Amino acid sequence: MKYKTILFDADMTLFDFKASESHCLEQTLIEYGFPHDPQVLALYSRINDSYWKRFERGEIDRASLLTARFDEFFHKLNVSGNSAEFNRRYLENMGESALLLDGAEELCRDLCQTHRLYIITNGNSRNQRRRFEKSGFHAYFKDFFISEEIGCQKPQAAFFDYVRERIPDWDADSTLVVGDSLSSDIQGAIDYGLDSCWYNPNYAPYTLSQACTYEIHSFDELKVILFEK
């Protein structure tokens, strides 16, 4: 097998972040007595995505992101709220949600028998670790690398430097990055000289100037790649 070490992104690669986001945001909005219809949830999702893109580009730090997204959200909803307090409660709810994408647990359970699996994520540390524990993923992964704990994020080279230094017997040629985000997972892998596999179940257009190594639309396609002789 060509690849021995697999670096998996977490959200929307293994975890169903969008489902968790909608459920937990609605739960938190209800607790605070704010509007919570589907249009409101979609508005937040767009705002949140835009702030994470800015974070990946280094335009905003994590602490600012976590409150600024709700500042803008509340402004557009025309409601008054404490963004820091709301964010704290929202993350608490998110930490209790460990929804996985269909087939993700089976995939990791199978692969951990033959490959070294690691998580690389830009998510919130406490939130992500609680979700990993609730999902039972600790049994499948050698380690979890979380940007908040590292002090830098994908796609920055410093993030991958940190990962490389903490994986025993690191070999770039036998390492594959698997993720759904072109801007963080795939661009980060390309810039660092690692092979990359874009998980693209919705057949979104590819927008990077450099090609990824693989593009897949299902976990079964990943298994084919990983077990090639």
TIFIVO-566921 format. One record per residue: residue in three letters; z, y, x of N, C-alpha, C, O in turn. Coordinates in pm, whole numbers, plus 50000, padded with zeros to 5 digits. Layout:
N
alaZYXZYXZYXZYX/...
END
This chain:
229
met500004988150084500005000050000500005012450087500745013250185/lys499175022250052499075034350133500345042650125500805047850227/tyr500915043950005502055052849985503355044949974503445035049901/lys504355049550047505665043250043506715052549983507695047849923/thr506515065649999507465075649951506805084349845505735090049868/ile507435085249727506885093049616507845104349583509015102049553/leu507335116649588508115128449552507715132649411506635138149391/phe508575130049315508295132949175508885146349135510055149149161/asp508065154649072508595165848995509375160248877509175148748839/ala510245168448818511055163648705510475167748570510025159248493/asp510485180848541510155185448406508655184648377507835189848452/met508325178148268506975175748218506175166448310504965164848294/thr506865160148405506285149148481507015136348443506385126048421/leu508345137048437509165125848391509985129448268510115121548175/phe510545141648269511345146248156510485154248059509615161848100/asp510745152447929510025160047827510725173547810511475175747715/phe510455182447904511135195347906510835203547782511725209947727/lys509585203547736509205211747621509995207847496510445216447421/ala510155194747475510925190147359512395194247373513015198747276/ser512935192547493514335196547516514505211547500515475216147441/glu513545219147553513605233647545513645238247399514495246247362/ser512735233147318512675237247177513955233547104514505241747030/his514415221347124515615216647054516845224747094517605229247009/cys517025226647226518235233247274518205248247248519235254347222/leu517015254247256516935268447224517235270747077517985279847041/glu516655262546991516925263846848518415262246820518995269746742/gln519045252346884520475250046867521285262446908522215266246839/thr520915268547021521635280147070521395292446983522325300046957/leu520165294246938519865305546848520665304446719521175314446668/ile520775292346667521555290246544523015293746567523655300046483/glu523555289646682524955292546714525215307646716526295312146678/tyr524205315446761524385329846771523875337246647523935349546641/gly523375330046550522905336346427521595343746442521325353046366/phe520755339846540519475346346564518355338646493518515326946460/pro517215345146470516065338146411515655326146498515775326646621/his515175315346433514875303346511513685295546453513645283246460/asp512725302746395511555295846340510595291946453510785296246566/pro509575283946424508655279346529507985290446608507745288846727/gln507695301746543507075312946613508025318846717507595322846825/val509305319246684510315324246777510425314946897510515319547011/leu510435301946872510525292346982509305293147072509415292147194/ala508135294947012506905296147091506905308947175506435308947289/leu507435319747119507535332447192508385330547317507995334747425/tyr509545324247301510405322147417509725313447523509815316247642/ser509055303047479508385294047574507375301647660507295299347781/arg506615310547598505635318447673506335327647773505915328747888/ile507405334247727508135343247815508755335447931508645339548047/asn509385324347901510035316248004509025311348107509285311948227/asp507875306348061506845301648153506385312748247506175310448366/ser506245324848193505775335948277506785339348385506415342648498/tyr508075338548352509105341548452509195330748558509445333848675/trp509005318048522509025307448623507815308548716507925305348834/lys506685313048664505525315348751505835326448851505475325548969/arg506495336848804506885347748894507865342749000507795346749116/phe508775334048959509735328249053509025320049161509345321149279/glu508045312049120507275303949215506545312649316506385308949432/arg506095324449270505375333649359506315342149445505865349949528/gly507615340449425508585348049501508775362349455509285370649529/glu508365365349331508445378949279509795381949215510125393549190/ile510585371549188511875373349122512795362249169512355351049191/asp514095365349185515005354849227515555347549105515355351848991/arg516235336349131516675327849022517675334748929517555333848807/ala518645341548987519655348148905519025358248811519415359248694/ser518065365748861517395375648777516565368948669516545373448555/leu515895358248706515065350948610515875346548488515445348548374/leu517035340748513517795334548405518225344448298518335340848181/thr518455357148337518835367048237517645375348191517565379148074/ala516715378348282515575386948246514715380648137514195387648051/arg514585367348140513775360748036514375363147898513635364947801/phe515705363347888516335365747759516405380547725516395384247608/asp516465389147826516355403447800515045406547727515025413447626/glu513955401247782512645403547721512545396847585511995402547490/phe513055384847575513035377247450513765384747340513245386247230/phe514985389447368515765396747268515065409847230515075413847113/his514465416547329513755428947301512605426747203512425434447109/lys511855416147225510715413347138511145408347001510435409846902/leu512335402146995512885397846866513565409346793513845408446673/asn513825420346865514535431846810515945427946766516415431546658/val516615420246854518005416546830518835420846949518295423047058/ser520135422046930521045425847037521845413647079522465406946997/gly521825410647210522555399047258522895400547405522245408047478/asn523905393247448524315392947588523505381947657523755370147637/ser522555385947738521625376247798522335366347888522005354447887/ala523295370947967523995362048059524805351547982524795339748017/glu525495355947877526285346647797525395337047721525685325047714/phe524315342047665523385333447592522765323047687522645311347652/asn522385327547805521795318347903522785307347942522395295747954/arg524045310947961525065301047996525175290347889525225278447919/arg525205294647763525335284947654524065276447640524145264447615/tyr522925282847656521655275547649521585264747756521175253447727/leu521985268047879521945258147987522945246847962522685235347999/glu524065249847901525005239347864524365229547767524495217447782/asn523665234947670522975226247574521865218347641521675206547612/met521135224947732520055218047802520595206647889519945196347903/gly521765208547946522345198148030522675185447955522805174748014/glu522815186647823523105174947741521845168147690521925157847622/ser520695173747721519435168247670518675161647784518265168247880/ala518495148647774517815141047880516625133547822516465121547845/leu515795140747747514635134347685513575131347791513195140147868/leu513115118947794512105114747890510745113747823510655111147703/leu509705115647901508365113047852508185098047829508795089847899/asp507365094647733507145080447703506645073147827505665077147890/gly507335062447861506925054247974507515058248107507335051148206/ala508235069648113508755074548241509825065448298509825062648418/glu510725060748214511795052048266511225038848314511615033948420/glu510325033048240509705020548282508965022348414509045013848503/leu508245033648426507515036448549508455036648669508205029948769/cys509535044248659510455045648772511215032748799511475029348915/arg511555025448695512235012548714511355002848791511834995348875/asp510055003048761509124994148830508874998748974508904990749067/leu508625011748991508245016849122509375016149224509115014349343/cys510615017549179511725017649274511905004149343512615003149443/gln511254993749290511314980649355510434980049479510664971849568/thr509434988649485508434987849591508255000849669507645000749776/his508765012049616508575025049678509905032549687510855029449616/arg509945042349776511105051349783510815063349695509845070649717/leu511665065349594511445076049497512435087349518513625085049541/tyr511925099749511512745111749522512325121649414511165122049374/ile513275129749369512995140749276512915153749355513765156549440/ile511885161849327511805175449381511615184849262510625183849190/thr512555193849242512515202249122512965216449149513805218949235/asn512395225749074512805239749080513865243048975514185254748956/gly514395233248909515305235748799516695240148843517025240148961/asn517505243848744518895247848764519715235748810519575224848754/ser520555237448910521265226348972522185218848875522035206748856/arg523115225948815524065219248727523355212848609523665201648571/asn522425220148553521675215248438520905202548474520975192548402/gln520175202948585519365191448624520225179348657519895168248614/arg521285181148729522105169648767522765163148646522915150948642/arg523155170948549523715165148427522675157048353522965146448299/arg521445162148350520375154948284520025141948357519775131748294/phe520015142448491519735130348568520795119648540520475107948525/glu522045123948534523135114548507523005108348368523165096348352/lys522715116648269522605111548132521405102248116521435092948035/ser520355104848193519135096548180519275083148250518495073948223/gly520255081848340520405069648417519465068648535519315057848593/phe518815079748573517815079448679518415077348819517675074248913/his519725079048834520315077448966520045063649024520015061949146/ala519875053948939519635040248987518255038649050518035029349127/tyr517325047749018515945046149061515575054849181514605051849251/phe516325065549206515945075449305516895075549424518105073949410/lys516295077549542517075078149664517855091249675518965091449727/asp517255102049626517915115149635517225124849541516115122349493/phe517915136049514517405146549426517435159749502518485163949550/phe516285166249513516175178949584515925190049482514885190249415/ile516895199149471516895209449367516855223149433517675226049520/ser515925231349393515675243949463516915252849469517145259449570/glu517705253249364518875261949363519855258049474520505266749532/glu519965245249502520855240549607520265242849746520995244649844/ile518925242749754518245244249882518155258949923518245262150042/gly517975267749826517845281949855516405286749864516155298149903/cys515465278249830514055281749822513415272049724514045262349681/gln512155274549689511565266849581510135262549614509475268149702/lys509695252249541508275248949548507475260949497507895267149400/pro506365264449559505605257249661505905261449805505105258549894/gln507025267949830507305273149964507445261750065507995251150035/ala506935264150184507005254050290508445250750325508755239350359/ala509345260650315510755258350349511375247750259512235240050303/phe510945247250134511445236750043511045223050095511875213950102/phe509775221550133509305208550181509865205450320510035193750354/asp510145215750401510825213450529512185206950504512555197350571/tyr512905212350408514235207150374514145192550332514935184150376/val513175189450246512985175750199512645166550316513235155850331/arg511705170750397511275162550511512435159150604512555147850651/glu513275168850631514375166850725515445157350671516265152350748/arg515445154750541516505146550481516005133050429516775125550368/ile514745130050451514225116950415514085108750542513345112450632/pro514805097550550514745089350671513315084350698512575080850606/asp512955083950826511665078550867510505085350791509595078750742/trp510565098450784509525106050714508155103250773507985103650895/asp507195100550688505815098650731504915105450628504755100650516/ala504325116650669503515124450575502345116450520501975118150404/asp501765107850601500575100350559500875090350449499975086350375/ser502125086050438502485076250335503325082450224504005075350150/thr503255095950213504025103150111503085109450010502065115350046/leu503425108149883502615113649774503485122449684504565118249643/val503015134549655503675143549561503045141749424501825142649411/val503855139249322503375137449185504005148049096505225148849087/gly503185156249030503735166548944502705172148848501505169948863/asp503205179548749502325185148645501925199548674500985204648613/ser502635206148766502385220348790501425222348906501705218349019/leu500295228748877499345231948983499935242149080499755241049201/ser500645251949028501115263049111502295259449199502465265449305/ser503115249849160504265246349243504105232749309504205231649431/asp503845222249231503775208649287502515206549371502595202749488/ile501375209049311500115205849377499805215849489499415211849599/gln499965228749461499735238649566500695236649681500315237849798/gly501945233549650502925231249755502555219449843502665220149965/ala502095208549780501695196749856500475199749943500435196050060/ile499495206449886498275209849961498615218450082498155215650193/asp499415228750061499775237850170500545230550280500465234350397/tyr501305220250242502155213150338501435201150402501985194350488/gly500195198850360499425187950417499755174250361499545164150428/leu500295173950238500625161250175499595157650069499005166550008/asp499385144950047498535140649937499235144049806500465143649796/ser498435147249705498995151749578498335144549461497165140849466/cys499135142749356498635136449234499025145249117500205146749085/trp498025151249053498275160248941498375152048812497405145648770/tyr499545152348751499745145648622499295155248513499955165348487/asn498195152048449497525161148356497175153848226495995151648198/pro498185150048147497925142248026497155149847918496555143647831/asn497175163147924496495171247823495105175947866494475183847796/tyr494635171147980493285174348028493065189448043492025194748005/ala494065196148100493935210448128492915212548241492705203448322/pro492305224248248491335226848355492045228548489493155233748496/tyr491395224148594491925225548730491555239448782490385243248778/thr492535246848830492295260948864492545264449011492405276049049/leu492905254649093493145257649234491835257549312490875250849274/ser491805264949421490585265549502490415253049588489295249549623/gln491515246349621491455234049699491715222149607492495223049513/ala491045211149635491145199349548492445191849573492945191149685/cys492985186249467494105177049482493555163249522492355160949512/thr494415154449565493965141149607493605132649487492595125549488/tyr494425133349382494195125649260494505134249138495315143549145/glu493865130949028494235136348897494365124648802493465116348792/ile495495123848732495735112848640496085118248502496525129748488/his495895110048403496195113948265497215104648200497595106648085/ser497645094548275498635085148224499395078948340498925079348454/phe500555073248311501335066648415500645053948464500795050048580/asp499885047548377499165035548420498185038748532497995030648623/glu497565050448526496635054448632497375056448764496835053548870/leu498605061248757499405062948879499695049348941499625047749063/lys500035039648858500325026248910499115020448983499265013749085/val497935022848930496715017948995496605023849136496295016749231/ile496855036849147496765043649277497795038049374497485035349490/leu499035036249327500115032549416500055018049462500615014549566/phe499405009749386499344995649423497994991549479497704979649492/glu497175001449512495934998449581496254993149719497174997949785/lys495504983449763495694977449896494994985950002495034982650120/
END
